[in-house]
Amino acid sequence: MDSKVRSQFELLPRNEAHHEPVTPSLIQRIRRLPTFNHAWNYAHQVSALEDKEVYGELEIDGSHYTKIKKGNASPPSDERFDKFLDVVENEIPLIWWVEKRGYDWLSLRKHRNDVERRLAEVEQENADLKRAFALAFGQKQR
């Protein structure tokens, strides 16, 4: 048994964030948000987590987090911003920013490593060969 002294907060069960799939309708809702602060708050709202479950993970004082939510303080711009996205399990503030700058979120993709890139090439080559085979032998594609 771990003999470390644990705070009450550590002993409480942690809720899991609600995960909202990024759909065109969600992006439309995000586009209508007037400010980054609204996007931040919407990301938190969609997660269905309690305030303390977010600011505790970000190691931000509760009163300062309240100021962030009210727009009286700026959200963190250091590694805690990434941590926030991980905690709320969505990218709503990032989507808001991308869309606000005139980019299409749905056409963006993450960078691939060499293995992922090679796998995509092989999958495309396989699909091309299947099409060529079907054309050459008059078979229907599946």
Secondary structure, DSSP 4 states (H G I P E B T S, - for coil): ---S---HHHHSPPPPPPP----HHHHHHHHT--SHHHHHHHHHHHHT--HHHHHHHHT--HHHHHHHHHTSSPPP-SHHHHHHHHHHT--HHHHHHHHHTT--GGG------HHHHHHHHHHHHHHHHHHHHHHHHTPPP-
